[in-house]
Amino acid sequence: MSMRKPYPSDLTDEQWELVEPVITAWKARHPSVSGHQGKYAMREIVNAILYQNRTGCQWEFGPKTCPRPER
């Protein structure tokens, strides 16, 4: 987990234990064509998606601690 204060929408450790193997398996089957490994931890990406889904805010109005899509 990152050093930031958790949001109510964040996954608990127990929830992450259930989700992480699915994401890891998917990533293993769908490697980046360029070999890029990613800038953010997958848990933080999932937490950012859950935050956006919960609040309905647009990405640019989300907390600065959430991963940002690259433009």
C-alpha positions in Angstrom: 0.0 0.0 0.0 1.2 3.5 -0.7 2.1 6.0 2.0 -1.0 8.2 1.2 -4.0 8.3 3.5 -6.6 5.7 2.3 -9.9 6.7 0.8 -13.2 5.0 1.8 -13.4 3.5 -1.8 -9.9 1.8 -1.5 -9.7 -2.0 -1.5 -9.1 -3.6 1.8 -6.2 -6.0 2.1 -8.6 -8.9 2.0 -10.3 -7.6 -1.2 -6.9 -7.0 -2.8 -5.9 -10.6 -2.0 -8.9 -11.8 -4.1 -8.4 -9.4 -7.0 -4.6 -9.4 -7.3 -4.2 -13.0 -8.7 -6.7 -12.2 -11.5 -5.0 -9.0 -12.5 -1.5 -10.7 -12.3 -2.8 -13.5 -14.5 -4.3 -11.1 -17.0 -1.1 -9.0 -17.2 0.9 -12.2 -17.8 -1.2 -13.1 -20.8 -1.3 -9.5 -22.2 2.3 -8.1 -22.0 3.0 -4.7 -23.2 4.1 -4.6 -26.8 6.8 -2.1 -25.9 7.9 -4.0 -22.8 6.8 -1.1 -20.6 6.1 -2.3 -17.1 3.9 0.5 -15.9 4.5 3.6 -13.8 1.9 2.8 -11.1 1.2 -0.2 -8.9 -1.9 -2.1 -10.1 -3.5 -1.8 -6.7 -3.3 2.0 -7.0 -4.8 1.9 -10.4 -7.7 -0.2 -9.2 -8.2 2.1 -6.2 -8.3 5.1 -8.6 -10.9 3.4 -10.7 -13.0 2.6 -7.7 -12.7 6.2 -6.4 -13.8 7.6 -9.8 -16.7 5.1 -9.9 -17.8 5.9 -6.4 -17.6 9.7 -6.7 -18.5 10.1 -10.3 -15.8 12.8 -10.7 -13.8 13.3 -13.9 -10.2 12.1 -13.8 -8.8 15.6 -13.9 -10.8 16.5 -10.8 -9.7 13.5 -8.8 -7.2 13.6 -6.0 -3.7 14.2 -7.0 -2.6 11.0 -5.3 -4.6 8.9 -7.9 -2.7 7.6 -11.0 -3.3 9.8 -14.0 -3.8 8.6 -17.5 -1.0 9.7 -19.8 -2.0 12.0 -22.7 
